[in-house]
Structures are given as structure tokens and as C-alpha cells.
Amino acid sequence: MQVFDLSDVKPHEFVQYGLGCLELLADLGDICAKECRQKIRVMVAGGDGTVGWVLGCLSELNRQGREPVPPVGIVPLGTGNDLSRSFGWGGSFPFAWKSAIKKTLFRATAGPICRLDR
């Protein structure tokens, strides 16, 4: 698992350079990089604005023909969390955050991927 602080690494930088490096290594025959690129999942900790920002940057992959677009899970840390609620991730994060984060990360890594549109 890799964590990026959005004040240090912007979502478009992750899409361009982070995923780009995996794609380059995969194209050079690195099986581990290819598998990682195919199976990568993104968790966004924040509110609707942060989630929308990340989703917008990831949608660039579609336009560039760089499939698959990684599935996204949400840790709802904003004030409204309408997107999180709509996607079934809940409207707030509990005060018992240690067990909740463990449950959320397990759900994100082992749970089914649901397509919203296409």
C-alpha cells in the first residue's frame, strides 16, 4: 500500500507519473508492474471536492486509452460526503477510526468492484 498526501502529490501527478511508470515497466516486460497496474485500487480520504478531484484526474486515463481506470473507494472525511453516501461508503467516518480504517481498507482490497456507468 502506498499513501500520497495531496498537498505533496496532486492526483494528476499520480496519474501521469505514478501510473505512467508502472505502464512503462509493464511495457518493458516487468510482470510485477503489469499485475500491479491491472489490480491497483485507489482510496480517497476526504470530502466530495477531494473525491471529485481524484475522479476527474483518473477519468483522463479513459480519454488517453490507458485502461483500466483504477476503481476508487472513499474514506468519508468531509462535511457533506454526498458522493461517499451515494456510492455506499457511508456519510461519515466513525470515532473508533482504527477498527474502521482496517475494515474500510479490507473492503477496498477484497470487495467486489461495481461499475457505476459505461
Sequence and secondary structure as in RCSB ss.txt:
>XXXX:A:sequence
MQVFDLSDVKPHEFVQYGLGCLELLADLGDICAKECRQKIRVMVAGGDGTVGWVLGCLSELNRQGREPVPPVGIV
PLGTGNDLSRSFGWGGSFPFAWKSAIKKTLFRATAGPICRLDR
>XXXX:A:secstr
     TTTS HHHIIIIIHHHHHHHHHTT HHHHHHHHH  EEEEE HHHHHHHHHHHHHHHHTT      EEEE
E SSS HHHHHTTS SS  S HHHHHHHHHHHHHHS       
